[in-house]
Amino acid sequence: MTKINWNREPTSSVMNSEYWTNPKTGFDKGWHDRLKQKQEKKQRLLNQKIDLGIHEDHDLDIVKLNSGPHVGKLICITCNDKFIRWLPKGIF
C-alpha cells in the first residue's frame, strides 16, 4: 500500500490567475470592450432623440456604409438584424 503525504503544501492552480478570474481585464477583455462600445453608440443615438420605436430596449448595431447616399444604417440584432433606419452623417 502506498503512503500518502498529507502534509504537502497546496499548489496554486493556473486557473486562479488574474487572467482567468477577472474577465474584464483577462481572457474576455475584447468582448467587454466591444460591449462597452455598443452601449456608447446606443447612448449617442438616444441622446440625439432618434425615435427607435419598439427597438429602444433591444440590442442595436450600427453598420457603416462605404458607398451610396447614406453614411450608415441602424439594425436591431434582437429582431434578427432587422433594418430600423438610415443614419445621418452626424452619428459618425
C-alpha positions in Angstrom: 0.0 0.0 0.0 1.3 3.5 -0.9 1.8 6.1 1.8 0.2 9.4 1.2 1.9 12.6 2.4 -0.9 14.6 3.8 1.4 17.5 4.9 2.1 18.8 1.4 1.8 22.4 0.6 -1.2 23.3 -1.5 -0.3 24.2 -5.1 -1.8 27.2 -6.8 -3.9 26.4 -9.8 -3.3 28.1 -13.1 -7.0 28.9 -13.2 -6.6 31.1 -10.1 -4.5 33.7 -12.0 -5.8 37.2 -12.7 -6.2 36.3 -16.4 -9.0 33.9 -15.6 -10.6 35.4 -12.5 -11.2 38.8 -13.9 -12.7 38.6 -17.4 -12.9 42.4 -17.8 -9.1 42.5 -17.9 -8.2 39.0 -18.9 -9.4 36.4 -21.3 -12.6 38.1 -22.2 -11.4 41.7 -22.4 -12.1 42.1 -26.1 -15.8 41.1 -25.6 -16.2 43.5 -22.8 -14.6 46.3 -24.8 -17.0 45.6 -27.8 -20.0 45.6 -25.5 -18.9 49.0 -24.0 -18.6 50.5 -27.5 -22.0 49.2 -28.5 -23.6 50.7 -25.3 -21.8 54.1 -26.1 -23.2 54.1 -29.6 -26.7 53.3 -28.4 -26.4 56.1 -25.8 -25.4 58.6 -28.5 -28.4 57.6 -30.5 -30.7 58.1 -27.5 -29.1 61.5 -26.8 -30.0 62.6 -30.4 -33.7 61.9 -29.7 -33.9 59.4 -32.6 -37.2 57.5 -32.3 -36.4 53.8 -32.1 -39.9 52.6 -31.5 -40.2 49.1 -30.1 -36.4 48.6 -30.6 -35.5 51.1 -27.8 -34.6 48.3 -25.3 -33.2 45.9 -27.9 -29.5 45.2 -28.9 -28.7 47.6 -31.7 -25.8 47.7 -34.1 -24.6 50.5 -36.4 -23.4 49.4 -39.9 -21.1 51.9 -41.6 -21.5 52.0 -45.4 -18.7 52.8 -47.8 -20.8 53.9 -50.7 -24.2 55.3 -51.5 -26.2 58.3 -50.3 -26.2 57.2 -46.6 -23.4 57.1 -44.1 -24.7 54.1 -42.2 -27.8 52.1 -41.1 -29.1 51.1 -37.8 -30.2 47.4 -37.3 -31.7 45.5 -34.5 -29.8 42.4 -33.5 -32.6 41.2 -31.2 -35.0 41.1 -34.2 -32.6 39.1 -36.4 -30.8 42.1 -38.0 -33.9 44.0 -38.9 -33.4 47.3 -40.6 -34.6 50.2 -38.4 -33.5 53.4 -40.2 -30.7 55.2 -42.1 -28.3 57.3 -40.1 -27.3 60.9 -40.6 -23.7 62.0 -41.0 -23.7 63.5 -37.5 -23.6 60.0 -36.0 -20.1 59.3 -37.3 
